[in-house]
């Protein structure tokens, strides 16, 4: 007999790699938080608009990939976008408390664009990788 406490509730997926996927999300979110914690003069190099987009392309990709372990594509995509947009808002708010940094609505806009690109690219790549070859491809 199995222990009821050891079995997941209905609807909860324990697909292989789920924990690893969420660990990757948490690690990347920590990288973003660490970069946002740097004093304005300590930010390495000339990070500009591209850095915001790239940071959130990666985050959007990781989040949608993690969500796909337990949700259908449509729900995973929308939830990934919403989660990342909220994280981007919290990141901008966090910068209000960092010396030499200020929250900027344009930065959030760039983050949001990055999320959209990341989610879309991930879904496109996964679709291509999982698509069955057609008869004309064989």
Secondary structure in CASP SS format (residue, H / E / C, confidence):
PFRMAT SS
TARGET T0000
AUTHOR 0000-0000-0000
METHOD secondary structure of the structure
MODEL  1
X C 1.00
X C 1.00
X C 1.00
X H 1.00
X H 1.00
X H 1.00
X C 1.00
X C 1.00
X C 1.00
X C 1.00
X C 1.00
X C 1.00
X C 1.00
X C 1.00
X C 1.00
X C 1.00
X C 1.00
X H 1.00
X H 1.00
X H 1.00
X H 1.00
X H 1.00
X H 1.00
X H 1.00
X H 1.00
X H 1.00
X H 1.00
X H 1.00
X H 1.00
X H 1.00
X H 1.00
X H 1.00
X H 1.00
X H 1.00
X H 1.00
X H 1.00
X H 1.00
X C 1.00
X C 1.00
X H 1.00
X H 1.00
X H 1.00
X C 1.00
X C 1.00
X C 1.00
X C 1.00
X C 1.00
X C 1.00
X H 1.00
X H 1.00
X H 1.00
X H 1.00
X H 1.00
X H 1.00
X H 1.00
X H 1.00
X H 1.00
X H 1.00
X H 1.00
X H 1.00
X H 1.00
X H 1.00
X H 1.00
X H 1.00
X H 1.00
X H 1.00
X H 1.00
X C 1.00
X C 1.00
X C 1.00
X C 1.00
X C 1.00
X H 1.00
X H 1.00
X H 1.00
X H 1.00
X H 1.00
X H 1.00
X H 1.00
X H 1.00
X H 1.00
X H 1.00
X H 1.00
X H 1.00
X H 1.00
X H 1.00
X H 1.00
X H 1.00
X H 1.00
X H 1.00
X H 1.00
X H 1.00
X H 1.00
X H 1.00
X H 1.00
X C 1.00
X C 1.00
X C 1.00
X C 1.00
X C 1.00
X C 1.00
X C 1.00
X C 1.00
X C 1.00
X H 1.00
X H 1.00
X H 1.00
X H 1.00
X H 1.00
X H 1.00
X H 1.00
X H 1.00
X H 1.00
X H 1.00
X H 1.00
X H 1.00
X H 1.00
X H 1.00
X H 1.00
X H 1.00
X H 1.00
X H 1.00
X H 1.00
X H 1.00
X H 1.00
X H 1.00
X H 1.00
X H 1.00
X H 1.00
X H 1.00
X C 1.00
X C 1.00
X C 1.00
X C 1.00
X H 1.00
X H 1.00
X H 1.00
X C 1.00
END
